[in-house]
Amino acid sequence: MTALNKIISSGFIAAAIAGSATMAHAANCVKPAQPVIPEGTTANGAQMSAVPDQLDAYIAAMNVYLACLEQSDSQARAEAEALLQKWQQTEQDHAAQIEVVVE
């Protein structure tokens, strides 16, 4: 395998690992349901008055959700990077072993 192929292969492996790890962590994050915005032409006063509080609650819940996704993304990237580094070290160790056997 050429050096370029190794780089490309490692890149694909890293992307696949990062993607699957991010999805696994993000599954623990709960996306809030959007509040229903009433039709302005048919809504009564009570329905219209309730919307600002619902939007405030939604935005607060969405901020929690986004923070969870960011944390999950950071954790997944760290895990993927650690695994990729371990693989790269394994490749180097293996290459060194082959060089010793060939000499």
C-alpha positions in Angstrom: 0.0 0.0 0.0 1.5 3.4 -1.0 1.8 6.2 1.5 -1.0 8.1 -0.3 -3.3 5.1 0.0 -2.5 4.8 3.7 -3.4 8.4 4.2 -6.6 8.0 2.2 -7.5 4.8 4.0 -6.7 6.3 7.4 -8.9 9.3 6.5 -11.8 7.2 5.6 -11.4 5.1 8.7 -11.3 8.2 10.9 -14.4 9.7 9.2 -16.3 6.5 9.6 -15.3 6.1 13.2 -16.1 9.7 14.0 -19.5 9.5 12.3 -20.6 6.3 14.0 -19.3 7.5 17.4 -21.1 10.9 17.1 -24.4 9.2 16.2 -24.1 6.9 19.2 -23.4 9.7 21.6 -26.0 12.1 20.1 -28.7 9.4 20.6 -28.6 10.4 24.3 -29.5 14.0 23.4 -33.3 14.6 23.3 -34.4 17.1 20.7 -37.3 19.2 22.0 -40.6 19.2 20.2 -41.5 22.5 18.5 -44.4 24.4 20.0 -47.4 24.8 17.7 -47.7 28.3 16.4 -51.4 29.1 15.9 -52.8 30.7 12.8 -53.0 34.4 13.3 -56.2 34.7 11.4 -58.1 32.1 13.6 -56.3 32.1 17.0 -58.0 33.5 20.0 -56.3 35.7 22.6 -55.5 32.8 25.0 -53.8 30.9 22.2 -51.8 33.9 21.2 -50.8 34.7 24.8 -49.5 31.2 25.4 -47.0 31.3 22.6 -44.3 33.5 24.1 -44.0 31.2 27.2 -43.9 28.1 24.9 -41.2 29.7 22.7 -39.1 30.6 25.8 -39.4 27.0 27.0 -38.6 25.6 23.6 -35.5 27.8 23.2 -34.3 26.8 26.7 -34.8 23.1 25.9 -33.1 23.6 22.4 -30.1 25.2 24.1 -29.8 22.2 26.4 -30.1 19.9 23.3 -27.4 21.8 21.4 -25.0 21.7 24.4 -25.6 18.0 24.6 -24.8 17.6 20.8 -21.6 19.7 21.2 -20.4 17.6 24.2 -21.3 14.4 22.3 -19.4 15.6 19.3 -16.3 16.5 21.3 -16.4 13.1 23.1 -16.9 11.2 19.8 -14.1 13.1 18.1 -11.7 12.4 21.0 -12.6 8.7 20.9 -12.1 8.6 17.2 -8.8 10.4 17.4 -7.5 8.1 20.1 -8.5 5.0 18.1 -6.9 6.4 15.0 -3.6 7.2 16.9 -3.7 3.7 18.3 -4.0 2.3 14.8 -1.2 4.5 13.4 1.0 3.3 16.2 0.1 -0.3 15.5 1.0 0.3 11.8 4.3 1.8 12.8 5.1 -1.1 15.2 4.2 -3.6 12.5 6.3 -1.9 9.9 9.3 -1.9 12.3 8.8 -5.5 13.0 8.8 -6.3 9.2 11.9 -4.3 8.7 13.7 -6.3 11.5 12.6 -9.6 9.9 13.7 -8.6 6.4 17.2 -7.4 7.5 
